[in-house]
Amino acid sequence: MSFYAAAEATKSRTLARQRAIPDEDGFVTVTRGGRAGPARNEEAQAKMEELRQKEEDKRSGMGDFYRFQVREKKKQAAGELVKRFQTLQQKGNKFKPT
C-alpha cells in the first residue's frame, strides 16, 4: 500500500510540474486536474490590472447608490438627447449615413 501511495505522490508531482512549466512557445500543457492560474505571465498581469481597475471604478462609482438616483440620471440623459435632436431638426441638418 505504501508503494502505491508513493507512486501516486510522484505522479501528482510530475503532473503539477507539467502544469507549471510552459513550452518553448510560452504555452502550458493542458492536463487533467485543472490549472492553478493563467497560462502566461502577461495574461496574469493583465487580469490583475483589470481587477484592480474594476475595483477602483466600483469605489468611485458609488454616487448612485439608490435606485431612484439611477432612474433620474437616465431620465436626464434621455432628455439631453431629445434636446440635441430637436436642435438638429431646427437647424435643418439631415442625417446622411455614409
Backbone atoms as SQL, in Angstrom:
CREATE TABLE atoms (id INTEGER PRIMARY KEY, chain TEXT, resi INTEGER, resn TEXT, atom TEXT, x REAL, y REAL, z REAL);
INSERT INTO atoms VALUES
  (1, 'A', 1, 'MET', 'N', 0.823, -1.197, 0.000),
  (2, 'A', 1, 'MET', 'CA', 0.000, 0.000, 0.000),
  (3, 'A', 1, 'MET', 'C', 0.868, 1.261, 0.000),
  (4, 'A', 2, 'SER', 'N', 1.951, 1.262, 0.733),
  (5, 'A', 2, 'SER', 'CA', 2.821, 2.427, 0.777),
  (6, 'A', 2, 'SER', 'C', 3.503, 2.655, -0.578),
  (7, 'A', 3, 'PHE', 'N', 3.774, 1.564, -1.315),
  (8, 'A', 3, 'PHE', 'CA', 4.358, 1.696, -2.655),
  (9, 'A', 3, 'PHE', 'C', 3.384, 2.419, -3.579),
  (10, 'A', 4, 'TYR', 'N', 2.107, 2.081, -3.502),
  (11, 'A', 4, 'TYR', 'CA', 1.088, 2.717, -4.322),
  (12, 'A', 4, 'TYR', 'C', 0.960, 4.201, -3.972),
  (13, 'A', 5, 'ALA', 'N', 0.971, 4.528, -2.682),
  (14, 'A', 5, 'ALA', 'CA', 0.867, 5.917, -2.240),
  (15, 'A', 5, 'ALA', 'C', 2.068, 6.725, -2.728),
  (16, 'A', 6, 'ALA', 'N', 3.255, 6.141, -2.689),
  (17, 'A', 6, 'ALA', 'CA', 4.448, 6.838, -3.161),
  (18, 'A', 6, 'ALA', 'C', 4.377, 7.066, -4.669),
  (19, 'A', 7, 'ALA', 'N', 3.871, 6.069, -5.401),
  (20, 'A', 7, 'ALA', 'CA', 3.744, 6.200, -6.856),
  (21, 'A', 7, 'ALA', 'C', 2.735, 7.295, -7.205),
  (22, 'A', 8, 'GLU', 'N', 1.632, 7.352, -6.491),
  (23, 'A', 8, 'GLU', 'CA', 0.629, 8.386, -6.728),
  (24, 'A', 8, 'GLU', 'C', 1.177, 9.781, -6.408),
  (25, 'A', 9, 'ALA', 'N', 1.949, 9.891, -5.348),
  (26, 'A', 9, 'ALA', 'CA', 2.537, 11.177, -4.986),
  (27, 'A', 9, 'ALA', 'C', 3.512, 11.635, -6.064),
  (28, 'A', 10, 'THR', 'N', 4.309, 10.701, -6.567),
  (29, 'A', 10, 'THR', 'CA', 5.243, 11.025, -7.647),
  (30, 'A', 10, 'THR', 'C', 4.500, 11.454, -8.900),
  (31, 'A', 11, 'LYS', 'N', 3.428, 10.743, -9.218),
  (32, 'A', 11, 'LYS', 'CA', 2.624, 11.067, -10.396),
  (33, 'A', 11, 'LYS', 'C', 2.005, 12.452, -10.263),
  (34, 'A', 12, 'SER', 'N', 1.490, 12.778, -9.099),
  (35, 'A', 12, 'SER', 'CA', 0.864, 14.088, -8.905),
  (36, 'A', 12, 'SER', 'C', 1.904, 15.200, -8.982),
  (37, 'A', 13, 'ARG', 'N', 3.130, 14.957, -8.486),
  (38, 'A', 13, 'ARG', 'CA', 4.183, 15.964, -8.579),
  (39, 'A', 13, 'ARG', 'C', 4.575, 16.222, -10.031),
  (40, 'A', 14, 'THR', 'N', 4.680, 15.162, -10.827),
  (41, 'A', 14, 'THR', 'CA', 5.053, 15.342, -12.232),
  (42, 'A', 14, 'THR', 'C', 3.947, 16.077, -12.989),
  (43, 'A', 15, 'LEU', 'N', 2.688, 15.763, -12.690),
  (44, 'A', 15, 'LEU', 'CA', 1.589, 16.475, -13.343),
  (45, 'A', 15, 'LEU', 'C', 1.573, 17.945, -12.947),
  (46, 'A', 16, 'ALA', 'N', 1.845, 18.230, -11.690),
  (47, 'A', 16, 'ALA', 'CA', 1.889, 19.615, -11.234),
  (48, 'A', 16, 'ALA', 'C', 3.029, 20.353, -11.921),
  (49, 'A', 17, 'ARG', 'N', 4.159, 19.686, -12.105),
  (50, 'A', 17, 'ARG', 'CA', 5.297, 20.293, -12.785),
  (51, 'A', 17, 'ARG', 'C', 4.955, 20.573, -14.247),
  (52, 'A', 18, 'GLN', 'N', 4.225, 19.662, -14.891),
  (53, 'A', 18, 'GLN', 'CA', 3.818, 19.865, -16.276),
  (54, 'A', 18, 'GLN', 'C', 2.886, 21.062, -16.393),
  (55, 'A', 19, 'ARG', 'N', 2.012, 21.238, -15.436),
  (56, 'A', 19, 'ARG', 'CA', 1.076, 22.368, -15.487),
  (57, 'A', 19, 'ARG', 'C', 1.791, 23.686, -15.289),
  (58, 'A', 20, 'ALA', 'N', 2.919, 23.676, -14.596),
  (59, 'A', 20, 'ALA', 'CA', 3.594, 24.912, -14.245),
  (60, 'A', 20, 'ALA', 'C', 4.650, 25.346, -15.258),
  (61, 'A', 21, 'ILE', 'N', 5.132, 24.450, -16.093),
  (62, 'A', 21, 'ILE', 'CA', 6.234, 24.775, -16.998),
  (63, 'A', 21, 'ILE', 'C', 5.705, 25.020, -18.407),
  (64, 'A', 22, 'PRO', 'N', 5.889, 26.231, -18.932),
  (65, 'A', 22, 'PRO', 'CA', 5.469, 26.487, -20.314),
  (66, 'A', 22, 'PRO', 'C', 6.471, 25.902, -21.307),
  (67, 'A', 23, 'ASP', 'N', 6.008, 25.587, -22.520),
  (68, 'A', 23, 'ASP', 'CA', 6.902, 25.056, -23.542),
  (69, 'A', 23, 'ASP', 'C', 7.634, 26.200, -24.236),
  (70, 'A', 24, 'GLU', 'N', 8.336, 25.898, -25.344),
  (71, 'A', 24, 'GLU', 'CA', 9.160, 26.915, -25.998),
  (72, 'A', 24, 'GLU', 'C', 8.333, 28.056, -26.586),
  (73, 'A', 25, 'ASP', 'N', 7.044, 27.814, -26.874),
  (74, 'A', 25, 'ASP', 'CA', 6.178, 28.864, -27.406),
  (75, 'A', 25, 'ASP', 'C', 5.536, 29.697, -26.308),
  (76, 'A', 26, 'GLY', 'N', 5.682, 29.282, -25.074),
  (77, 'A', 26, 'GLY', 'CA', 5.101, 30.023, -23.965),
  (78, 'A', 26, 'GLY', 'C', 3.762, 29.482, -23.502),
  (79, 'A', 27, 'PHE', 'N', 3.329, 28.345, -24.070),
  (80, 'A', 27, 'PHE', 'CA', 2.057, 27.756, -23.678),
  (81, 'A', 27, 'PHE', 'C', 2.262, 26.668, -22.644),
  (82, 'A', 28, 'VAL', 'N', 1.270, 26.470, -21.813),
  (83, 'A', 28, 'VAL', 'CA', 1.326, 25.445, -20.787),
  (84, 'A', 28, 'VAL', 'C', 0.511, 24.252, -21.263),
  (85, 'A', 29, 'THR', 'N', 1.056, 23.043, -21.066),
  (86, 'A', 29, 'THR', 'CA', 0.364, 21.834, -21.472),
  (87, 'A', 29, 'THR', 'C', -0.886, 21.643, -20.631),
  (88, 'A', 30, 'VAL', 'N', -1.995, 21.375, -21.298),
  (89, 'A', 30, 'VAL', 'CA', -3.255, 21.164, -20.598),
  (90, 'A', 30, 'VAL', 'C', -3.289, 19.726, -20.118),
  (91, 'A', 31, 'THR', 'N', -3.474, 19.562, -18.820),
  (92, 'A', 31, 'THR', 'CA', -3.550, 18.232, -18.238),
  (93, 'A', 31, 'THR', 'C', -4.813, 18.123, -17.412),
  (94, 'A', 32, 'ARG', 'N', -5.164, 16.925, -17.110),
  (95, 'A', 32, 'ARG', 'CA', -6.347, 16.703, -16.291),
  (96, 'A', 32, 'ARG', 'C', -6.072, 17.184, -14.881),
  (97, 'A', 33, 'GLY', 'N', -7.060, 17.827, -14.295),
  (98, 'A', 33, 'GLY', 'CA', -6.891, 18.272, -12.925),
  (99, 'A', 33, 'GLY', 'C', -6.957, 19.772, -12.787),
  (100, 'A', 34, 'GLY', 'N', -7.024, 20.452, -13.879),
  (101, 'A', 34, 'GLY', 'CA', -7.173, 21.898, -13.795),
  (102, 'A', 34, 'GLY', 'C', -5.864, 22.625, -13.737),
  (103, 'A', 35, 'ARG', 'N', -5.982, 23.919, -13.718),
  (104, 'A', 35, 'ARG', 'CA', -4.832, 24.791, -13.780),
  (105, 'A', 35, 'ARG', 'C', -4.855, 25.678, -12.548),
  (106, 'A', 36, 'ALA', 'N', -3.697, 25.978, -12.036),
  (107, 'A', 36, 'ALA', 'CA', -3.635, 26.798, -10.831),
  (108, 'A', 36, 'ALA', 'C', -3.822, 28.271, -11.128),
  (109, 'A', 37, 'GLY', 'N', -3.460, 28.704, -12.331),
  (110, 'A', 37, 'GLY', 'CA', -3.566, 30.115, -12.661),
  (111, 'A', 37, 'GLY', 'C', -3.490, 30.320, -14.159),
  (112, 'A', 38, 'PRO', 'N', -3.357, 31.567, -14.586),
  (113, 'A', 38, 'PRO', 'CA', -3.260, 31.843, -16.022),
  (114, 'A', 38, 'PRO', 'C', -2.030, 31.184, -16.636),
  (115, 'A', 39, 'ALA', 'N', -2.132, 30.849, -17.919),
  (116, 'A', 39, 'ALA', 'CA', -1.064, 30.127, -18.588),
  (117, 'A', 39, 'ALA', 'C', 0.154, 31.004, -18.830),
  (118, 'A', 40, 'ARG', 'N', -0.030, 32.281, -19.034),
  (119, 'A', 40, 'ARG', 'CA', 1.086, 33.180, -19.322),
  (120, 'A', 40, 'ARG', 'C', 1.157, 34.288, -18.291),
  (121, 'A', 41, 'ASN', 'N', 2.365, 34.778, -18.096),
  (122, 'A', 41, 'ASN', 'CA', 2.547, 35.867, -17.138),
  (123, 'A', 41, 'ASN', 'C', 1.849, 37.138, -17.610),
  (124, 'A', 42, 'GLU', 'N', 1.858, 37.381, -18.935),
  (125, 'A', 42, 'GLU', 'CA', 1.200, 38.579, -19.451),
  (126, 'A', 42, 'GLU', 'C', -0.297, 38.540, -19.148),
  (127, 'A', 43, 'GLU', 'N', -0.887, 37.351, -19.299),
  (128, 'A', 43, 'GLU', 'CA', -2.317, 37.208, -19.007),
  (129, 'A', 43, 'GLU', 'C', -2.594, 37.457, -17.536),
  (130, 'A', 44, 'ALA', 'N', -1.732, 36.943, -16.686),
  (131, 'A', 44, 'ALA', 'CA', -1.912, 37.122, -15.247),
  (132, 'A', 44, 'ALA', 'C', -1.814, 38.593, -14.868),
  (133, 'A', 45, 'GLN', 'N', -0.828, 39.292, -15.436),
  (134, 'A', 45, 'GLN', 'CA', -0.674, 40.709, -15.134),
  (135, 'A', 45, 'GLN', 'C', -1.848, 41.519, -15.673),
  (136, 'A', 46, 'ALA', 'N', -2.313, 41.165, -16.870),
  (137, 'A', 46, 'ALA', 'CA', -3.457, 41.873, -17.446),
  (138, 'A', 46, 'ALA', 'C', -4.705, 41.654, -16.599),
  (139, 'A', 47, 'LYS', 'N', -4.903, 40.432, -16.129),
  (140, 'A', 47, 'LYS', 'CA', -6.070, 40.121, -15.302),
  (141, 'A', 47, 'LYS', 'C', -6.002, 40.872, -13.969),
  (142, 'A', 48, 'MET', 'N', -4.818, 40.940, -13.367),
  (143, 'A', 48, 'MET', 'CA', -4.671, 41.667, -12.107),
  (144, 'A', 48, 'MET', 'C', -4.955, 43.155, -12.308),
  (145, 'A', 49, 'GLU', 'N', -4.471, 43.725, -13.418),
  (146, 'A', 49, 'GLU', 'CA', -4.724, 45.134, -13.700),
  (147, 'A', 49, 'GLU', 'C', -6.208, 45.376, -13.941),
  (148, 'A', 50, 'GLU', 'N', -6.855, 44.447, -14.647),
  (149, 'A', 50, 'GLU', 'CA', -8.288, 44.570, -14.905),
  (150, 'A', 50, 'GLU', 'C', -9.078, 44.519, -13.602),
  (151, 'A', 51, 'LEU', 'N', -8.732, 43.610, -12.717),
  (152, 'A', 51, 'LEU', 'CA', -9.425, 43.516, -11.429),
  (153, 'A', 51, 'LEU', 'C', -9.197, 44.764, -10.584),
  (154, 'A', 52, 'ARG', 'N', -7.973, 45.285, -10.613),
  (155, 'A', 52, 'ARG', 'CA', -7.658, 46.494, -9.853),
  (156, 'A', 52, 'ARG', 'C', -8.457, 47.685, -10.395),
  (157, 'A', 53, 'GLN', 'N', -8.532, 47.796, -11.722),
  (158, 'A', 53, 'GLN', 'CA', -9.290, 48.890, -12.339),
  (159, 'A', 53, 'GLN', 'C', -10.776, 48.768, -12.032),
  (160, 'A', 54, 'LYS', 'N', -11.289, 47.533, -12.071),
  (161, 'A', 54, 'LYS', 'CA', -12.700, 47.307, -11.780),
  (162, 'A', 54, 'LYS', 'C', -13.018, 47.699, -10.335),
  (163, 'A', 55, 'GLU', 'N', -12.113, 47.380, -9.413),
  (164, 'A', 55, 'GLU', 'CA', -12.314, 47.731, -8.008),
  (165, 'A', 55, 'GLU', 'C', -12.298, 49.251, -7.823),
  (166, 'A', 56, 'GLU', 'N', -11.381, 49.939, -8.512),
  (167, 'A', 56, 'GLU', 'CA', -11.333, 51.395, -8.418),
  (168, 'A', 56, 'GLU', 'C', -12.605, 52.020, -8.980),
  (169, 'A', 57, 'ASP', 'N', -13.080, 51.502, -10.113),
  (170, 'A', 57, 'ASP', 'CA', -14.313, 52.025, -10.705),
  (171, 'A', 57, 'ASP', 'C', -15.498, 51.792, -9.781),
  (172, 'A', 58, 'LYS', 'N', -15.504, 50.650, -9.125),
  (173, 'A', 58, 'LYS', 'CA', -16.596, 50.328, -8.212),
  (174, 'A', 58, 'LYS', 'C', -16.625, 51.310, -7.041),
  (175, 'A', 59, 'ARG', 'N', -15.450, 51.620, -6.521),
  (176, 'A', 59, 'ARG', 'CA', -15.377, 52.539, -5.387),
  (177, 'A', 59, 'ARG', 'C', -15.717, 53.964, -5.791),
  (178, 'A', 60, 'SER', 'N', -15.266, 54.376, -6.970),
  (179, 'A', 60, 'SER', 'CA', -15.514, 55.755, -7.387),
  (180, 'A', 60, 'SER', 'C', -16.944, 55.950, -7.883),
  (181, 'A', 61, 'GLY', 'N', -17.595, 54.885, -8.294),
  (182, 'A', 61, 'GLY', 'CA', -18.932, 54.989, -8.847),
  (183, 'A', 61, 'GLY', 'C', -20.038, 54.841, -7.829),
  (184, 'A', 62, 'MET', 'N', -19.785, 55.147, -6.577),
  (185, 'A', 62, 'MET', 'CA', -20.803, 54.989, -5.548),
  (186, 'A', 62, 'MET', 'C', -21.739, 56.197, -5.464),
  (187, 'A', 63, 'GLY', 'N', -21.728, 57.074, -6.448),
  (188, 'A', 63, 'GLY', 'CA', -22.583, 58.244, -6.428),
  (189, 'A', 63, 'GLY', 'C', -24.059, 57.897, -6.543),
  (190, 'A', 64, 'ASP', 'N', -24.394, 56.853, -7.291),
  (191, 'A', 64, 'ASP', 'CA', -25.784, 56.440, -7.478),
  (192, 'A', 64, 'ASP', 'C', -26.050, 55.179, -6.666),
  (193, 'A', 65, 'PHE', 'N', -26.288, 55.377, -5.407),
  (194, 'A', 65, 'PHE', 'CA', -26.484, 54.227, -4.535),
  (195, 'A', 65, 'PHE', 'C', -27.924, 53.737, -4.593),
  (196, 'A', 66, 'TYR', 'N', -28.856, 54.663, -4.645),
  (197, 'A', 66, 'TYR', 'CA', -30.264, 54.295, -4.623),
  (198, 'A', 66, 'TYR', 'C', -30.829, 54.154, -6.032),
  (199, 'A', 67, 'ARG', 'N', -31.840, 53.351, -6.161),
  (200, 'A', 67, 'ARG', 'CA', -32.438, 53.059, -7.463),
  (201, 'A', 67, 'ARG', 'C', -33.027, 54.313, -8.105),
  (202, 'A', 68, 'PHE', 'N', -33.652, 55.167, -7.302),
  (203, 'A', 68, 'PHE', 'CA', -34.260, 56.373, -7.870),
  (204, 'A', 68, 'PHE', 'C', -33.203, 57.306, -8.445),
  (205, 'A', 69, 'GLN', 'N', -31.993, 57.288, -7.882),
  (206, 'A', 69, 'GLN', 'CA', -30.929, 58.125, -8.417),
  (207, 'A', 69, 'GLN', 'C', -30.519, 57.649, -9.807),
  (208, 'A', 70, 'VAL', 'N', -30.466, 56.352, -9.999),
  (209, 'A', 70, 'VAL', 'CA', -30.116, 55.792, -11.305),
  (210, 'A', 70, 'VAL', 'C', -31.192, 56.162, -12.315),
  (211, 'A', 71, 'ARG', 'N', -32.466, 56.037, -11.913),
  (212, 'A', 71, 'ARG', 'CA', -33.568, 56.379, -12.817),
  (213, 'A', 71, 'ARG', 'C', -33.526, 57.853, -13.208),
  (214, 'A', 72, 'GLU', 'N', -33.277, 58.725, -12.242),
  (215, 'A', 72, 'GLU', 'CA', -33.217, 60.151, -12.533),
  (216, 'A', 72, 'GLU', 'C', -32.083, 60.479, -13.498),
  (217, 'A', 73, 'LYS', 'N', -30.945, 59.835, -13.310),
  (218, 'A', 73, 'LYS', 'CA', -29.814, 60.081, -14.197),
  (219, 'A', 73, 'LYS', 'C', -30.136, 59.636, -15.618),
  (220, 'A', 74, 'LYS', 'N', -30.814, 58.487, -15.763),
  (221, 'A', 74, 'LYS', 'CA', -31.204, 58.001, -17.091),
  (222, 'A', 74, 'LYS', 'C', -32.202, 58.950, -17.744),
  (223, 'A', 75, 'LYS', 'N', -33.152, 59.470, -16.944),
  (224, 'A', 75, 'LYS', 'CA', -34.131, 60.421, -17.481),
  (225, 'A', 75, 'LYS', 'C', -33.436, 61.691, -17.966),
  (226, 'A', 76, 'GLN', 'N', -32.475, 62.179, -17.202),
  (227, 'A', 76, 'GLN', 'CA', -31.753, 63.385, -17.594),
  (228, 'A', 76, 'GLN', 'C', -30.971, 63.151, -18.880),
  (229, 'A', 77, 'ALA', 'N', -30.330, 62.004, -19.006),
  (230, 'A', 77, 'ALA', 'CA', -29.564, 61.699, -20.212),
  (231, 'A', 77, 'ALA', 'C', -30.487, 61.604, -21.421),
  (232, 'A', 78, 'ALA', 'N', -31.645, 60.970, -21.241),
  (233, 'A', 78, 'ALA', 'CA', -32.604, 60.868, -22.345),
  (234, 'A', 78, 'ALA', 'C', -33.126, 62.247, -22.721),
  (235, 'A', 79, 'GLY', 'N', -33.385, 63.093, -21.741),
  (236, 'A', 79, 'GLY', 'CA', -33.843, 64.455, -22.008),
  (237, 'A', 79, 'GLY', 'C', -32.812, 65.261, -22.782),
  (238, 'A', 80, 'GLU', 'N', -31.550, 65.096, -22.428),
  (239, 'A', 80, 'GLU', 'CA', -30.493, 65.799, -23.148),
  (240, 'A', 80, 'GLU', 'C', -30.418, 65.334, -24.594),
  (241, 'A', 81, 'LEU', 'N', -30.580, 64.039, -24.831),
  (242, 'A', 81, 'LEU', 'CA', -30.569, 63.524, -26.199),
  (243, 'A', 81, 'LEU', 'C', -31.727, 64.084, -27.014),
  (244, 'A', 82, 'VAL', 'N', -32.892, 64.178, -26.390),
  (245, 'A', 82, 'VAL', 'CA', -34.061, 64.738, -27.085),
  (246, 'A', 82, 'VAL', 'C', -33.800, 66.197, -27.444),
  (247, 'A', 83, 'LYS', 'N', -33.241, 66.969, -26.518),
  (248, 'A', 83, 'LYS', 'CA', -32.946, 68.376, -26.781),
  (249, 'A', 83, 'LYS', 'C', -31.951, 68.520, -27.927),
  (250, 'A', 84, 'ARG', 'N', -30.918, 67.697, -27.929),
  (251, 'A', 84, 'ARG', 'CA', -29.928, 67.757, -29.007),
  (252, 'A', 84, 'ARG', 'C', -30.566, 67.409, -30.344),
  (253, 'A', 85, 'PHE', 'N', -31.430, 66.409, -30.348),
  (254, 'A', 85, 'PHE', 'CA', -32.108, 66.009, -31.581),
  (255, 'A', 85, 'PHE', 'C', -32.993, 67.131, -32.096),
  (256, 'A', 86, 'GLN', 'N', -33.737, 67.785, -31.192),
  (257, 'A', 86, 'GLN', 'CA', -34.622, 68.873, -31.598),
  (258, 'A', 86, 'GLN', 'C', -33.838, 70.053, -32.152),
  (259, 'A', 87, 'THR', 'N', -32.681, 70.358, -31.554),
  (260, 'A', 87, 'THR', 'CA', -31.875, 71.459, -32.089),
  (261, 'A', 87, 'THR', 'C', -31.343, 71.109, -33.467),
  (262, 'A', 88, 'LEU', 'N', -30.990, 69.856, -33.687),
  (263, 'A', 88, 'LEU', 'CA', -30.543, 69.450, -35.016),
  (264, 'A', 88, 'LEU', 'C', -31.680, 69.550, -36.028),
  (265, 'A', 89, 'GLN', 'N', -32.901, 69.214, -35.615),
  (266, 'A', 89, 'GLN', 'CA', -34.049, 69.318, -36.512),
  (267, 'A', 89, 'GLN', 'C', -34.324, 70.774, -36.872),
  (268, 'A', 90, 'GLN', 'N', -34.217, 71.652, -35.890),
  (269, 'A', 90, 'GLN', 'CA', -34.470, 73.069, -36.128),
  (270, 'A', 90, 'GLN', 'C', -33.440, 73.676, -37.073),
  (271, 'A', 91, 'LYS', 'N', -32.213, 73.221, -36.978),
  (272, 'A', 91, 'LYS', 'CA', -31.169, 73.730, -37.854),
  (273, 'A', 91, 'LYS', 'C', -31.346, 73.222, -39.282),
  (274, 'A', 92, 'GLY', 'N', -32.076, 72.163, -39.444),
  (275, 'A', 92, 'GLY', 'CA', -32.310, 71.633, -40.770),
  (276, 'A', 92, 'GLY', 'C', -31.259, 70.630, -41.211),
  (277, 'A', 93, 'ASN', 'N', -30.450, 70.183, -40.300),
  (278, 'A', 93, 'ASN', 'CA', -29.444, 69.175, -40.641),
  (279, 'A', 93, 'ASN', 'C', -30.121, 67.838, -40.852),
  (280, 'A', 94, 'LYS', 'N', -29.777, 67.237, -41.931),
  (281, 'A', 94, 'LYS', 'CA', -30.319, 65.907, -42.222),
  (282, 'A', 94, 'LYS', 'C', -29.258, 64.870, -41.908),
  (283, 'A', 95, 'PHE', 'N', -29.713, 63.759, -41.447),
  (284, 'A', 95, 'PHE', 'CA', -28.793, 62.666, -41.159),
  (285, 'A', 95, 'PHE', 'C', -28.488, 61.948, -42.463),
  (286, 'A', 96, 'LYS', 'N', -27.223, 61.905, -42.822),
  (287, 'A', 96, 'LYS', 'CA', -26.809, 61.280, -44.076),
  (288, 'A', 96, 'LYS', 'C', -25.791, 60.179, -43.765),
  (289, 'A', 97, 'PRO', 'N', -26.243, 58.943, -43.712),
  (290, 'A', 97, 'PRO', 'CA', -25.266, 57.867, -43.449),
  (291, 'A', 97, 'PRO', 'C', -24.345, 57.694, -44.648),
  (292, 'A', 98, 'THR', 'N', -23.101, 57.464, -44.396),
  (293, 'A', 98, 'THR', 'CA', -22.133, 57.312, -45.489),
  (294, 'A', 98, 'THR', 'C', -21.722, 55.883, -45.657);
